[in-house]
């Protein structure tokens, strides 16, 4: 039994020795097959190449500096610098398409071209409307009565300029019966029905944008847009957008009472009504005269305002 254990120990020792010897052989074989590098030589080569590149860069810089010193430095005067700047700005304007001078750009602002009415409203003289219907205006202001104020004063201006105007009461009644009969809901393409119903030649669309007076100011501002559409052709006969300012502490309209005193208006409404009256008189000042006026077709060469008007009536006492 002891002899058997002794043999087992000897076998273990021999196997361990064989394994260790084989590992040593494998390590020696790997070391022999691995490529050997000359680290010192490689390091020296890298350092040498870096120094060589730096030397070449320094040489190029020194050559460039030498060339710069040989060239003469030209110093420009302020006059020459300004000339170059102007030339550059001119080239930039030409490239952007801006070739107009300051005078040409602002000529119309300071010296507006006078346009006659024949050029501004050619269709008015071509179609020669005789009767006009004023649709109930589209009121975007905070003054509820603004629409009625505009209709009454516009109707008065058209009548004074020689046109037959459908009574404002008809306009109010149409709107009362059907709110679709107003400038907001009616399309310009639908005006031909008013030709059939009322026999009018044109319909006026009005949009009121602003009618107000600030408490700290005496100025009353009103902004509105007017568009007269023909019931025959559907074309626009007259168009204007007006920004009107009436500045005065004096009421713009005096109340006219009847003998029995039945016509009465509160002070605030009277103020806005007067402003509408003054505004319509200014807006339609260049409107061609109608067939019931003595100057009909004789005003074609008279002055005409622009389509977009900004007008101020300053009535403050000096």
Phi and psi in degrees as a GROMACS rama.xvg file:
@    title "Ramachandran Plot"
@    xaxis  label "Phi"
@    yaxis  label "Psi"
@TYPE xy
-64.7056  -35.2718  UNK-2
-67.174  -35.3955  UNK-3
-67.7424  -41.2359  UNK-4
-66.5128  -35.7968  UNK-5
-64.9905  -39.1759  UNK-6
-66.3267  -38.5299  UNK-7
-62.6842  -40.0273  UNK-8
-65.2432  -40.6869  UNK-9
-63.4273  -40.11  UNK-10
-64.2127  -39.8342  UNK-11
-62.2243  -42.4103  UNK-12
-64.9123  -42.8566  UNK-13
-64.9772  -40.0885  UNK-14
-66.901  -37.9846  UNK-15
-65.0105  -40.861  UNK-16
-64.5523  -40.4773  UNK-17
-63.8511  -42.4754  UNK-18
-62.4784  -43.0385  UNK-19
-65.2017  -39.129  UNK-20
-66.6107  -38.202  UNK-21
-68.3261  -36.9854  UNK-22
-64.7143  -38.0888  UNK-23
-65.3634  -41.3408  UNK-24
-63.1172  -41.0991  UNK-25
-64.297  -40.0907  UNK-26
-65.9936  -40.4802  UNK-27
-63.9262  -39.722  UNK-28
-64.3223  -41.4262  UNK-29
-64.0087  -42.4016  UNK-30
-64.5048  -36.7278  UNK-31
-70.2559  -33.736  UNK-32
-82.8872  -20.4871  UNK-33
-68.7482  137.405  UNK-34
-70.3555  140.051  UNK-35
-94.6008  131.373  UNK-36
-109.406  139.972  UNK-37
-93.7647  87.1456  UNK-38
-60.995  -38.2008  UNK-39
-64.926  -42.4525  UNK-40
-65.426  -43.4708  UNK-41
-62.2119  -42.9307  UNK-42
-60.5906  -43.4228  UNK-43
-64.143  -38.3384  UNK-44
-63.7139  -43.0459  UNK-45
-62.3909  -47.4088  UNK-46
-62.1839  -40.6289  UNK-47
-63.1708  -42.3467  UNK-48
-65.6542  -38.8037  UNK-49
-64.9112  -45.7617  UNK-50
-63.7844  -35.429  UNK-51
-66.2249  -42.8144  UNK-52
-64.1267  -41.3534  UNK-53
-63.2053  -39.2947  UNK-54
-63.2382  -39.4363  UNK-55
-65.6418  -41.4088  UNK-56
-62.1087  -42.4401  UNK-57
-63.0563  -38.8816  UNK-58
-64.9333  -41.636  UNK-59
-64.8082  -41.4641  UNK-60
-62.5729  -41.1957  UNK-61
-65.9989  -36.6213  UNK-62
-65.4705  -43.5716  UNK-63
-63.1528  -41.6337  UNK-64
-63.9023  -38.5533  UNK-65
-65.1588  -38.5278  UNK-66
-67.5913  -38.4587  UNK-67
-64.3616  -39.5136  UNK-68
-68.4144  -28.0972  UNK-69
-75.2204  -25.8243  UNK-70
-80.6039  150.625  UNK-71
-86.359  135.051  UNK-72
-88.3808  123.347  UNK-73
-101.205  119.957  UNK-74
-100.162  122.422  UNK-75
-86.6487  146.878  UNK-76
-81.3896  168.857  UNK-77
-63.3253  -36.2026  UNK-78
-63.3863  -42.999  UNK-79
-68.5769  -36.6946  UNK-80
-64.6928  -44.1197  UNK-81
-63.0513  -37.1184  UNK-82
-63.4658  -42.7903  UNK-83
-64.0736  -39.3736  UNK-84
-63.4145  -44.8958  UNK-85
-62.8518  -39.7409  UNK-86
-64.5674  -39.177  UNK-87
-67.3016  -42.5258  UNK-88
-62.6911  -38.9173  UNK-89
-62.8519  -43.5622  UNK-90
-63.8638  -37.8503  UNK-91
-64.5232  -41.2357  UNK-92
-64.8154  -41.842  UNK-93
-63.3242  -41.8109  UNK-94
-66.5472  -30.5877  UNK-95
-88.0177  -4.51639  UNK-96
88.4809  4.82682  UNK-97
-92.1837  93.6004  UNK-98
-115.043  1.12809  UNK-99
-81.3467  144.715  UNK-100
-79.0218  169.659  UNK-101
-62.4406  -39.1116  UNK-102
-64.2612  -43.0014  UNK-103
-66.7513  -33.4642  UNK-104
-69.9444  -37.8295  UNK-105
-106.45  11.731  UNK-106
-62.6078  -46.1137  UNK-107
-66.2505  -26.0434  UNK-108
-71.2963  -41.9448  UNK-109
-99.8757  -27.8046  UNK-110
-131.019  73.9105  UNK-111
-64.8081  142.135  UNK-112
-74.8637  132.058  UNK-113
-79.444  123.173  UNK-114
-113.523  132.539  UNK-115
-83.5843  167.708  UNK-116
-70.9207  -27.0042  UNK-117
-64.4412  -33.9586  UNK-118
-80.4463  -33.6009  UNK-119
-78.3763  -38.8723  UNK-120
-127.574  62.2206  UNK-121
-63.8696  -33.1941  UNK-122
-72.6327  -25.1282  UNK-123
-63.601  -39.9192  UNK-124
-81.3289  -18.8607  UNK-125
-83.3555  -48.3789  UNK-126
-85.8693  -25.5036  UNK-127
52.9069  63.889  UNK-128
-67.6793  147.76  UNK-129
-114.106  -32.1244  UNK-130
-125.459  145.49  UNK-131
-135.088  138.384  UNK-132
-112.283  130.6  UNK-133
-99.3836  115.535  UNK-134
-72.0225  153.631  UNK-135
-60.7448  120.931  UNK-136
-64.1992  151.501  UNK-137
-83.9184  109.553  UNK-138
-97.8974  112.585  UNK-139
-106.765  4.30464  UNK-140
-85.8612  177.897  UNK-141
-93.2238  -1.50988  UNK-142
-91.9901  113.594  UNK-143
-64.6241  -37.2206  UNK-144
-83.2049  5.90879  UNK-145
-60.0716  -40.8601  UNK-146
-61.4168  -45.5409  UNK-147
-66.44  -38.5836  UNK-148
-61.8957  -42.7699  UNK-149
-65.5445  -45.6053  UNK-150
-60.562  -44.9153  UNK-151
-63.5324  -43.0746  UNK-152
-77.0572  -34.4357  UNK-153
-66.507  -42.0979  UNK-154
-59.9468  -38.5888  UNK-155
-64.1425  -42.813  UNK-156
-65.2266  -42.586  UNK-157
-63.2132  -40.0696  UNK-158
-65.7463  -40.6273  UNK-159
-67.9515  -23.3591  UNK-160
-94.8966  10.2304  UNK-161
94.6719  31.4685  UNK-162
-120.432  151.279  UNK-163
-85.2225  123.999  UNK-164
-115.509  129.364  UNK-165
-61.5118  135.106  UNK-166
-53.1635  137.596  UNK-167
-58.1407  -28.0626  UNK-168
-61.5419  -34.797  UNK-169
-65.4266  -41.3972  UNK-170
-61.2479  -45.7245  UNK-171
-64.8584  -38.1461  UNK-172
-68.8151  -39.21  UNK-173
-60.407  -44.115  UNK-174
-68.737  -34.0211  UNK-175
-67.9644  -39.6162  UNK-176
-74.1818  -37.9705  UNK-177
-148.681  112.967  UNK-178
-68.8831  -8.15459  UNK-179
-72.1936  -18.3699  UNK-180
-85.2216  64.1409  UNK-181
-144.695  169.965  UNK-182
-67.1072  -20.1129  UNK-183
-79.399  -40.5654  UNK-184
-94.3468  -25.1498  UNK-185
-84.6244  131.927  UNK-186
-88.8177  146.776  UNK-187
-56.5325  -26.6324  UNK-188
-74.8991  -8.32144  UNK-189
-99.8814  8.92375  UNK-190
-74.6542  -15.8047  UNK-191
-64.4531  -24.4583  UNK-192
-67.7128  -27.6877  UNK-193
-74.1755  -23.8361  UNK-194
-66.9567  -40.0428  UNK-195
-72.7292  -38.923  UNK-196
-82.3092  -37.9314  UNK-197
-122.369  -6.47215  UNK-198
69.6591  24.2626  UNK-199
-84.5935  153.634  UNK-200
-93.1286  -18.6332  UNK-201
-153.357  154.014  UNK-202
-126.41  132.999  UNK-203
-99.9019  125.71  UNK-204
-101.53  132.244  UNK-205
-130.737  133.427  UNK-206
-121.554  121.426  UNK-207
-97.8276  115.345  UNK-208
-91.2151  -42.6104  UNK-209
-144.415  139.457  UNK-210
-152.302  102.01  UNK-211
-154.488  161.536  UNK-212
-140.218  121.984  UNK-213
-75.9209  143.48  UNK-214
-65.2329  -25.3963  UNK-215
-89.1126  -1.53496  UNK-216
-127.843  156.929  UNK-217
-93.4189  -0.320163  UNK-218
-85.6321  133.046  UNK-219
-111.545  125.006  UNK-220
-110.745  137.418  UNK-221
-141.114  130.098  UNK-222
-125.046  128.177  UNK-223
-149.326  160.233  UNK-224
-125.474  134.68  UNK-225
-123.027  138.599  UNK-226
-146.863  115.799  UNK-227
-99.8295  118.522  UNK-228
-109.217  134.875  UNK-229
-76.4804  135.738  UNK-230
-82.4125  -9.23952  UNK-231
-89.3213  -53.3541  UNK-232
-104.68  -17.3673  UNK-233
79.376  7.9066  UNK-234
-82.9945  160.749  UNK-235
-85.7264  116.474  UNK-236
-86.9589  -33.9104  UNK-237
-148.835  136.151  UNK-238
-141.263  138.639  UNK-239
-158.965  140.618  UNK-240
-119.844  120.732  UNK-241
-118.781  134.976  UNK-242
-112.909  101.353  UNK-243
-109.267  136.218  UNK-244
-127.794  127.093  UNK-245
-116.492  114.377  UNK-246
-117.676  107.415  UNK-247
-171.898  144.268  UNK-248
-79.0731  -11.2986  UNK-249
-83.5166  136.824  UNK-250
-56.544  135.536  UNK-251
-75.0774  -4.13012  UNK-252
-153.287  134.529  UNK-253
-95.3067  133.647  UNK-254
-69.4967  131.193  UNK-255
-110.349  104.167  UNK-256
-88.5832  152.396  UNK-257
-79.3352  174.93  UNK-258
-62.905  -36.2343  UNK-259
-87.3836  -0.0587233  UNK-260
74.9858  22.7402  UNK-261
-74.5219  -28.769  UNK-262
-86.8695  112.446  UNK-263
-144.817  139.758  UNK-264
-136.391  140.311  UNK-265
-68.5026  161.367  UNK-266
-62.3351  -39.5318  UNK-267
-67.7296  -45.1915  UNK-268
-65.4701  -36.3222  UNK-269
-63.689  -37.6237  UNK-270
-63.9949  -46.6038  UNK-271
-71.3862  -35.873  UNK-272
-62.6418  -41.7054  UNK-273
-64.3153  -37.7291  UNK-274
-64.9776  -41.9703  UNK-275
-62.2069  -39.0173  UNK-276
-62.5921  -47.1006  UNK-277
-66.6245  -36.3099  UNK-278
-66.7597  -47.2917  UNK-279
-64.4668  -34.5404  UNK-280
-63.4421  -34.5056  UNK-281
-79.9692  -38.988  UNK-282
-65.2154  -41.9844  UNK-283
-100.29  22.747  UNK-284
-64.9965  -31.7923  UNK-285
-105.925  14.0388  UNK-286
-68.6021  130.892  UNK-287
-56.4081  141.702  UNK-288
-69.1263  146.16  UNK-289
-87.8666  179.867  UNK-290
-68.8913  -13.4749  UNK-291
-102.328  23.2828  UNK-292
-121.186  147.107  UNK-293
-67.6055  -19.9575  UNK-294
-99.4592  19.7297  UNK-295
-60.1397  127.48  UNK-296
66.1114  11.5983  UNK-297
-107.737  1.76365  UNK-298
-110.454  19.5285  UNK-299
-66.0866  -29.0529  UNK-300
-100.651  8.66827  UNK-301
-80.6053  168.344  UNK-302
-63.7116  160.336  UNK-303
-142.504  138.473  UNK-304
-76.2233  170.086  UNK-305
-76.52  161.57  UNK-306
-67.2115  -32.5763  UNK-307
-106.266  112.15  UNK-308
-111.708  135.104  UNK-309
-123.537  106.993  UNK-310
-125.083  135.885  UNK-311
-127.555  128.921  UNK-312
-109.077  104.071  UNK-313
-98.3551  105.834  UNK-314
-112.241  19.5917  UNK-315
-69.2644  136.474  UNK-316
-65.8479  134.433  UNK-317
